[in-house]
Amino acid sequence: MTNLYLSYAIIEFFLILYSYSIFLKLSDNLGSKFEVTILKLIIYSFFVVLVTDIIWTLVEGDIIHVGLFFYSFINGISLCGVVCGCYLWYSFVEYKLNKHDNKRRKIIMSIPAIFTIIINLTSIFTKWTFYVDINGHYTYGSFAFIQTFCCYFYLVITIFNCINKAIKTKIKEERKEYMLYTTYIIFVIISRIFEDCFSMIPILYLSIFLIIQLLFLTIQNKNIFFDSLTGLNNRRKLNSYLAGKLKSVSDAHPIGIFMLDINNFKIINDNYGHLEGDKALQVVAEIISDFSTSNNAFTARYGGDEFCIILDCDFINYERTIKNLQNLFKNINLSKDETISLSIGGYFCSNNKVNAKEVLDYADKELYTNKKEWHKFN
């Protein structure tokens, strides 16, 4: 029996090494700063759970001996690590679903995790969610269900949000991404059930490591089509998406292509520096991202200070969207003394005989016609 516990601990030790190798490869250039930070925190919480679980395994296997209080403390920290991992996973997917960080929602949704962490830590003394019996073994407390409820709360909410978004979005790539996150969570839940049947194999932690690996690869692969400064799709992704989209365009299913360019962007860089220029790009990108979420639009940074939006719309909605975008980007505050505006051009497409380059050129010409008009009066 001792060998089984030792084997369990050794597997977890190697999971720490493998996870650390992923951690070392994470950098802000891999994806957006927020998603890289969250993935790092997920790995941190995984480290905490693995280290404490190794100690639990060695104690339960009678391989090492520690004091009762220290053992209770280790178990409390382990439970807290699991809760943090579930909450961070929810936060990661929530950000991917909504393309931005909602601080109010984050505070509200953190309450169950904070409450459960407090209960777990106080259980070292109160024995609410767990306790160590007189023989030195971990035992469930009367309120152990709080831990289970909190973890499944975040997992189930995440599944619901992913499915809801997958149903609502009209963008095929996004639907695939959302259902992939759903599959990951279901995989973890099934692994947890299997671990109850095969208690001496760390099936759950092996599955969590697999998901961390897959998340890393997903972010890494997506970086090929991702603009790290703005968080939008890049030009390569735009060309690929538009080429596929044009195949299904017809009189019954037309699309609008909108090109946007920041006015006097060079002056911002020259007068205030490139950091302020980057800030301007990020502010514009955030507004575009919000517009995309509200209208099921595809958005991309075309290059430099130029952006592109692609939207399913008839001609009436196309003209309405042009006006909405003009109003939206007429006067954007960067600071108390600094504002920017954007010029906008568009192309209404109901013909699948044109290619992506031609469509973008048409929209771009319209953009620069409008930009010349803007310069006449500014």
Helices and strands as residue ranges (DSSP letters): H 2-25, H 33-60, H 68-98, H 103-126, E 130-132, E 138-140, H 145-168, H 172-197, H 203-222, G 223-225, H 235-246, E 255-262, H 265-272, H 274-295, E 298-303, E 306-312, H 315-328, E 332-333, E 339-340, E 342-349, H 356-376
